[in-house]
């Protein structure tokens, strides 16, 4: 699936109106050997996909393999207790939490998010359809990049969180994981994944006990 990527590797875009699942993490949240391993694995997955001659088979296989790849990537983040864990600090997490909510209906329509100790998951709608914007018809499709959605959010939170931590320098890793949601079933699965991530990581026993989770109540 061409819409799953690390931004630095592949500058893909989101259609004019789309729902996107975004994961971004703290700098140094994974050790270099693991990052290198994941990148090598990604290259190998892409080779397997290109063997298929049918475009449809390529799409289906890439979706399957990259979902498996993301599960491994996220599991590494959940289990790593030695890298950057600044989001465990309640004051830091609250800045990120409030900043994500503040941009709701300005940059995106927010469906759900959770803040983990070293990374963040967000599910958002992007484009005029989700922001109730009146847009003049155009033959040219508008391109939305996940990096555009995150740029202001990451810049502001990095500055404010560094103040609390009495540090300077890079706060967020530049790359992000992005996935364009295809249908209602996948949408529901991702909402559940986001809410259950703290439970899966062993941080709480029930999703509702994790205070850094948000879900649009109109979804239920």
SENU-792940 format. One record per residue (C-alpha): residue number from 1; residue in one letter; x, y, z. Coordinates in nm, 4 decimals, padded with zeros to 6 digits. Layout:
N
R   seq   type          u          v          w
R   NUM      a          X          Y          Z
...
END
This chain:
220
R   seq   type          u          v          w
R     1      x    00.0000    00.0000    00.0000
R     2      x    00.1692    00.3149   -00.1251
R     3      x    00.0306    00.5289    00.1564
R     4      x    00.2304    00.3598    00.4337
R     5      x    00.5722    00.5162    00.4570
R     6      x    00.8431    00.6964    00.6459
R     7      x    00.8320    01.0553    00.5206
R     8      x    01.2068    01.0858    00.4672
R     9      x    01.2060    00.7737    00.2493
R    10      x    00.8985    00.8356    00.0336
R    11      x    00.7283    01.1766    00.0027
R    12      x    00.3794    01.0439   -00.0642
R    13      x    00.0705    01.2517   -00.0182
R    14      x   -00.2831    01.2182    00.1101
R    15      x   -00.5750    01.2754   -00.1290
R    16      x   -00.7731    01.5970   -00.1058
R    17      x   -01.0056    01.4413    00.1507
R    18      x   -00.8835    01.1466    00.3500
R    19      x   -00.8555    00.9858    00.6911
R    20      x   -00.5007    00.9155    00.7955
R    21      x   -00.3466    00.7172    01.0796
R    22      x   -00.0248    00.8874    01.1918
R    23      x    00.2403    00.7661    01.4349
R    24      x    00.5307    00.9861    01.5374
R    25      x    00.7925    00.9236    01.8040
R    26      x    01.0511    01.0916    02.0225
R    27      x    01.4046    01.1280    01.8967
R    28      x    01.6318    00.8451    02.0146
R    29      x    01.3288    00.6398    02.1179
R    30      x    01.4702    00.3362    01.9380
R    31      x    01.8346    00.2253    01.9357
R    32      x    02.0194    00.2575    01.6052
R    33      x    02.0586   -00.1227    01.5516
R    34      x    01.6800   -00.1676    01.5684
R    35      x    01.6161    00.1269    01.3346
R    36      x    01.8671   -00.0183    01.0859
R    37      x    01.7045   -00.3604    01.1169
R    38      x    01.3603   -00.2148    01.0465
R    39      x    01.4859   -00.0251    00.7426
R    40      x    01.6529   -00.3366    00.6018
R    41      x    01.3313   -00.5299    00.6585
R    42      x    01.1324   -00.2605    00.4790
R    43      x    01.3610   -00.2859    00.1754
R    44      x    01.3166   -00.6639    00.1705
R    45      x    00.9384   -00.6288    00.1893
R    46      x    00.9408   -00.3929   -00.1073
R    47      x    01.1462   -00.6435   -00.3084
R    48      x    00.8854   -00.9132   -00.2421
R    49      x    00.6097   -00.6821   -00.3602
R    50      x    00.7867   -00.5937   -00.6856
R    51      x    00.8141   -00.9616   -00.7782
R    52      x    00.4375   -00.9646   -00.8297
R    53      x    00.3416   -00.8617   -01.1830
R    54      x   -00.0211   -00.7770   -01.1103
R    55      x   -00.0730   -00.4262   -00.9718
R    56      x   -00.3660   -00.5466   -00.7637
R    57      x   -00.1624   -00.8339   -00.6174
R    58      x    00.1149   -00.5862   -00.5418
R    59      x   -00.1275   -00.3606   -00.3584
R    60      x   -00.2758   -00.6440   -00.1509
R    61      x    00.0633   -00.7938   -00.0669
R    62      x    00.2148   -00.4574    00.0241
R    63      x   -00.0757   -00.3799    00.2531
R    64      x   -00.0374   -00.7146    00.4296
R    65      x    00.3405   -00.6952    00.4657
R    66      x    00.3547   -00.3333    00.5769
R    67      x    00.0842   -00.3811    00.8384
R    68      x    00.2980   -00.6623    00.9749
R    69      x    00.5997   -00.4322    00.9580
R    70      x    00.4204   -00.1569    01.1507
R    71      x    00.3103   -00.4035    01.4209
R    72      x    00.6757   -00.4958    01.4764
R    73      x    00.7836   -00.1309    01.4759
R    74      x    00.5172   -00.0366    01.7314
R    75      x    00.5993   -00.3342    01.9486
R    76      x    00.9614   -00.2218    01.9652
R    77      x    00.8437    00.1208    02.0808
R    78      x    00.6124   -00.0271    02.3450
R    79      x    00.8850   -00.2525    02.4839
R    80      x    01.1780   -00.0118    02.4766
R    81      x    01.2423    00.1384    02.8202
R    82      x    01.5944    00.2637    02.7554
R    83      x    01.5432    00.5335    02.4946
R    84      x    01.3754    00.8720    02.5256
R    85      x    01.0658    00.8466    02.7467
R    86      x    00.9924    01.2144    02.8047
R    87      x    00.6185    01.1660    02.7490
R    88      x    00.6021    00.9776    03.0792
R    89      x    00.6327    01.3195    03.2410
R    90      x    00.2740    01.4368    03.3002
R    91      x    00.3569    01.8019    03.2318
R    92      x    00.5148    01.7109    02.8999
R    93      x    00.2313    01.4770    02.8012
R    94      x   -00.0264    01.7460    02.8848
R    95      x    00.1399    01.9952    02.6503
R    96      x    00.1191    01.7429    02.3666
R    97      x   -00.2360    01.6427    02.4611
R    98      x   -00.3632    02.0013    02.4713
R    99      x   -00.1798    02.0921    02.1512
R   100      x   -00.3370    01.8058    01.9559
R   101      x   -00.6832    01.9067    02.0782
R   102      x   -00.6203    02.2742    02.0059
R   103      x   -00.5610    02.2027    01.6357
R   104      x   -00.8792    01.9974    01.6055
R   105      x   -01.1066    02.1468    01.3340
R   106      x   -00.8268    02.3868    01.2371
R   107      x   -00.5738    02.1561    01.0703
R   108      x   -00.7685    01.8305    01.0913
R   109      x   -01.0789    01.6580    01.2188
R   110      x   -00.9629    01.4575    01.5193
R   111      x   -01.1124    01.1107    01.5670
R   112      x   -00.8778    00.9548    01.8233
R   113      x   -00.5280    00.9723    01.9644
R   114      x   -00.3156    00.8336    02.2438
R   115      x    00.0112    00.9531    02.3940
R   116      x    00.2494    00.6739    02.4881
R   117      x    00.5772    00.7194    02.6799
R   118      x    00.7807    00.7545    02.3607
R   119      x    00.5356    00.7959    02.0726
R   120      x    00.1935    00.9256    01.9671
R   121      x   -00.0837    00.7706    01.7558
R   122      x   -00.3374    00.9981    01.5835
R   123      x   -00.6349    00.9290    01.3575
R   124      x   -00.7454    01.2405    01.1723
R   125      x   -00.9523    01.3522    00.8756
R   126      x   -00.7807    01.5972    00.6412
R   127      x   -00.9322    01.8193    00.3749
R   128      x   -01.2398    02.0368    00.3113
R   129      x   -01.4906    01.7565    00.3731
R   130      x   -01.3687    01.7137    00.7306
R   131      x   -01.3151    02.0800    00.8153
R   132      x   -01.6446    02.2107    00.6734
R   133      x   -01.4559    02.4359    00.4353
R   134      x   -01.6294    02.5756    00.1280
R   135      x   -01.3911    02.5090   -00.1572
R   136      x   -01.4285    02.6232   -00.5159
R   137      x   -01.4294    02.3346   -00.7663
R   138      x   -01.0878    02.2734   -00.9162
R   139      x   -00.9550    02.0328   -01.1739
R   140      x   -00.6287    02.0097   -00.9857
R   141      x   -00.6256    01.7797   -00.6844
R   142      x   -00.5009    01.9317   -00.3606
R   143      x   -00.2152    01.7388   -00.2010
R   144      x   -00.1880    01.7102    00.1756
R   145      x    00.1321    01.5812    00.3309
R   146      x    00.1390    01.4297    00.6787
R   147      x    00.4475    01.6415    00.7412
R   148      x    00.2347    01.9527    00.6823
R   149      x   -00.0166    01.8358    00.9425
R   150      x    00.2546    01.7672    01.1983
R   151      x    00.4966    02.0528    01.1306
R   152      x    00.3399    02.3193    01.3525
R   153      x    00.2328    02.0686    01.6166
R   154      x    00.5789    01.9179    01.6496
R   155      x    00.7571    02.2528    01.6404
R   156      x    00.5441    02.4049    01.9163
R   157      x    00.5414    02.1004    02.1441
R   158      x    00.9154    02.0462    02.1043
R   159      x    00.9872    02.4010    02.2185
R   160      x    00.7473    02.3909    02.5147
R   161      x    00.8402    02.0401    02.6275
R   162      x    01.2116    02.1182    02.6126
R   163      x    01.1502    02.4097    02.8481
R   164      x    00.9988    02.1754    03.1050
R   165      x    01.2806    01.9248    03.0617
R   166      x    01.5526    02.1944    03.0780
R   167      x    01.7022    02.0702    02.7545
R   168      x    01.7715    02.1890    02.4005
R   169      x    01.7836    02.0169    02.0665
R   170      x    01.5706    01.7755    01.8696
R   171      x    01.2649    01.6455    02.0534
R   172      x    01.0732    01.4477    01.7879
R   173      x    01.2114    01.2042    01.5345
R   174      x    01.1719    01.3534    01.1861
R   175      x    01.0213    01.0438    01.0257
R   176      x    00.6592    00.9507    01.0804
R   177      x    00.4473    00.6499    00.9907
R   178      x    00.1431    00.7329    00.7802
R   179      x   -00.1417    00.5159    00.6603
R   180      x   -00.4408    00.6212    00.4519
R   181      x   -00.7548    00.4542    00.5898
R   182      x   -00.9415    00.2648    00.3181
R   183      x   -01.2807    00.1780    00.4609
R   184      x   -01.5090    00.1826    00.7640
R   185      x   -01.3934   -00.1549    00.8928
R   186      x   -01.0292   -00.0461    00.8896
R   187      x   -01.1292    00.2815    01.0551
R   188      x   -01.2908    00.0919    01.3445
R   189      x   -00.9911   -00.1383    01.3809
R   190      x   -00.7541    00.1585    01.4034
R   191      x   -00.9668    00.3399    01.6623
R   192      x   -00.9622    00.0230    01.8719
R   193      x   -00.5865   -00.0150    01.8191
R   194      x   -00.5220    00.3411    01.9390
R   195      x   -00.7379    00.3045    02.2504
R   196      x   -00.5985   -00.0377    02.3397
R   197      x   -00.2315    00.0464    02.2870
R   198      x   -00.1718    00.1447    02.6544
R   199      x   -00.3349   -00.1826    02.7610
R   200      x   -00.1290   -00.3879    02.5161
R   201      x    00.1869   -00.2160    02.6411
R   202      x    00.0999   -00.3061    03.0024
R   203      x    00.0577    00.0535    03.1182
R   204      x   -00.3012    00.0076    03.2393
R   205      x   -00.5507   -00.2762    03.2663
R   206      x   -00.8377   -00.0914    03.0977
R   207      x   -00.8254    00.1558    02.8113
R   208      x   -01.0402    00.4058    03.0003
R   209      x   -00.7777    00.4224    03.2764
R   210      x   -00.5185    00.5811    03.0451
R   211      x   -00.5611    00.9567    03.0820
R   212      x   -00.3693    01.0489    02.7674
R   213      x   -00.6257    00.8922    02.5334
R   214      x   -00.8950    01.0749    02.3389
R   215      x   -01.1755    00.9519    02.1161
R   216      x   -01.4555    01.1438    01.9470
R   217      x   -01.7615    01.0318    02.1426
R   218      x   -01.9832    01.0778    01.8366
R   219      x   -01.8200    00.7637    01.6944
R   220      x   -02.0110    00.5519    01.9487
END
